[in-house]
Amino acid sequence: MNNIELEQRLNQELRPELIQDYCPNGLQIEGKQQIRKIVTGVTACQALIDAAIEQHADALLVHHGFFWKGESAPLRGMKYRRIAALIQHEINLYAYHLPLDIHPTLGNNAMLAKALEITVDGGLEIHNPQSIAMQGHFEKPVDIQTLTNRIERVFARAPLHIGDTGPQVIRRIAWCTGGGQDFIDQAAAQGIDAFISGEVSERTTHSAREQGIHYFAAGHHATERGGVKALGEWLAETYGFDVTFIDVDNPV
């Protein structure tokens, strides 16, 4: 498939025009025109780029690409080396950030809900039809240890749990993959029992304790593997691409 056509197909599915983001979504760095082999991964770090080169990939598809708002513009140092390697090997770089977080079937939030057996009820942001954070419930309420064990099994890491004042069992739950910890206050205001995200801030502890809600930090990288992996599988099944997901381990 032509590289521009691939971007159009991805845009049709992910609808990046519907949400304001912190980076450009779509084809960020143009490479060879014809694409057969695609490597997917969470972040366009040097290790993932090197792996794509070793795989003789025509395209690299990631959740975290380049050109973020507030990012230093000059191409030098680490940023130069990454981009130079892609250009030298004519590898197209496609990146989808928030559109991949919120996609109802392929997104990071959707994959988290499926893996943790959560029934999705809708967006957490009441007046935002493109809510980044989601809310739902367990068909059968779970205790804290059961949910902790489930999170550890799914994401292959023990979560940080803050729950000094939370309820004994969890029925209603909200979540936002990645760096969505500050949505905890909206969850607490809506009477939700627990909130899951990837990262944690110093203020998150106080929000959880003072508002009687459980908080689980399961890892930014870990909670955002699901979306780009699912998107790659969709490309393989729908269009016949040769797709390989490569996980560059990140403890954060």
Sequence and secondary structure as in RCSB ss.txt:
>XXXX:A:sequence
MNNIELEQRLNQELRPELIQDYCPNGLQIEGKQQIRKIVTGVTACQALIDAAIEQHADALLVHHGFFWKGESAPL
RGMKYRRIAALIQHEINLYAYHLPLDIHPTLGNNAMLAKALEITVDGGLEIHNPQSIAMQGHFEKPVDIQTLTNR
IERVFARAPLHIGDTGPQVIRRIAWCTGGGQDFIDQAAAQGIDAFISGEVSERTTHSAREQGIHYFAAGHHATER
GGVKALGEWLAETYGFDVTFIDVDNPV
>XXXX:A:secstr
 BHHHHHHHHHHHH GGGS  SS  EEEE   SB  EEEEEEE  HHHHHHHHHTT SEEEEEE S  TT   S 
 HHHHHHHHHHHHTT EEEE SHHHHH TTTSHHHHHHHHTT EEEEESSTT TT SSEEEEEEEEEEHHHHHHH
HHHHHTS  EEE TTS SEEEEEEEETTT GGGHHHHHHTT SEEEES   HHHHHHHHHHT EEEE  HHHHTH
HHHHHHHHHHHHHH  EEEE       
